[in-house]
Amino acid sequence: MGVKMNLGENKKLYYSISEVAKMTDLEPYVLRFWEKEFSQLHPRKNRAGNRIYQEKDIQTVKTIKKLLYDEGYTIEGAKNALKRGYKGEDDIGFTKEQLIKLLLEIRGDLDELRKLFP
């Protein structure tokens, strides 16, 4: 009677730049460029000087790709979103103060519209 273990995916601790490029559908030169542009992306290097990506690095790459390719951010905008602590789909891109100001402006506009249509 043997013991079965459900280990799920065989995740590695470290991935090469070519492995990360393949899993994110990006070219290695894009990853190297993003490494220079985004302070949040800093894969370690092994003794041979090759980049080794950990799971957190891969998640950062996926977040940057989502910001740039799916959500249409510029590089500067994506940098700001990451610095702000961008979380993903639930992040609407406004600080609390900006959102309150926007809502107050909308409220004022609605009050004026209500006066036009008694």
C-alpha positions in Angstrom: 0.0 0.0 0.0 1.8 3.1 -1.2 1.1 6.7 -0.3 0.1 9.0 -3.1 1.1 12.6 -3.0 -0.6 15.3 -5.0 2.2 17.7 -5.8 0.4 19.5 -8.6 2.7 21.1 -11.1 6.4 20.5 -10.8 7.5 24.0 -10.1 11.1 24.9 -10.2 12.8 27.4 -8.0 14.6 29.2 -10.8 13.8 29.7 -14.5 16.1 30.8 -17.3 15.3 33.9 -19.4 14.4 31.6 -22.3 11.9 29.6 -20.2 10.3 32.8 -18.9 10.1 34.2 -22.4 8.4 31.1 -23.6 5.9 31.0 -20.7 5.0 34.7 -21.1 5.1 34.8 -24.9 7.7 37.5 -24.9 11.1 37.8 -26.5 14.2 37.7 -24.2 15.3 41.1 -25.3 11.9 42.5 -24.0 12.6 41.0 -20.6 16.1 42.5 -20.5 14.7 45.9 -21.5 12.0 45.7 -18.9 14.6 44.8 -16.3 16.3 48.1 -17.0 13.1 50.1 -17.0 11.3 48.6 -14.0 13.0 48.6 -10.6 10.5 46.0 -9.4 12.0 43.5 -11.9 15.4 42.3 -10.8 16.1 38.6 -11.4 19.2 37.3 -9.7 22.2 36.0 -11.7 23.9 32.7 -11.2 27.6 32.1 -11.0 27.8 32.1 -14.8 26.1 35.5 -14.9 22.9 34.1 -16.4 19.6 35.6 -15.2 17.6 33.3 -13.0 13.9 34.2 -12.5 12.0 33.2 -9.4 8.2 32.9 -9.3 7.9 36.5 -7.9 9.9 37.8 -10.9 7.6 35.9 -13.3 4.5 37.4 -11.6 6.1 40.9 -12.0 6.7 40.2 -15.7 3.1 39.1 -16.1 1.8 42.2 -14.4 4.0 44.5 -16.5 2.8 42.7 -19.7 -0.8 43.1 -18.6 -0.4 46.8 -17.9 1.4 47.5 -21.2 -0.3 45.2 -23.6 -3.8 44.6 -22.2 -4.6 47.8 -20.3 -2.7 50.2 -22.6 -0.5 51.9 -20.1 2.7 53.7 -21.2 5.9 52.6 -19.7 5.8 55.6 -17.4 2.2 54.8 -16.4 3.1 51.2 -15.7 6.0 52.3 -13.6 3.7 54.6 -11.6 1.1 51.8 -11.2 3.7 49.4 -9.9 5.1 52.0 -7.5 1.5 52.6 -6.3 1.2 48.9 -5.6 -0.9 47.9 -8.6 -2.8 44.7 -7.6 -4.5 43.7 -10.9 -8.1 43.8 -12.1 -9.4 45.3 -8.9 -7.0 48.3 -9.2 -9.0 51.1 -10.9 -6.0 53.4 -11.3 -7.0 56.2 -8.9 -5.9 57.1 -5.4 -8.6 57.5 -2.8 -8.3 61.3 -2.9 -8.5 61.4 -6.7 -11.6 59.2 -6.6 -13.3 61.3 -4.0 -12.6 64.5 -6.1 -13.9 62.8 -9.2 -17.1 61.6 -7.5 -17.7 65.1 -6.1 -17.3 66.6 -9.6 -19.8 64.1 -11.0 -22.2 64.8 -8.2 -22.0 68.5 -9.0 -22.6 67.8 -12.7 -25.7 65.7 -11.8 -27.1 68.4 -9.6 -26.8 70.9 -12.4 -28.5 68.5 -14.8 -31.3 67.9 -12.4 -31.9 71.7 -12.3 -32.3 71.7 -16.1 -34.9 69.0 -16.1 -37.4 69.7 -13.3 
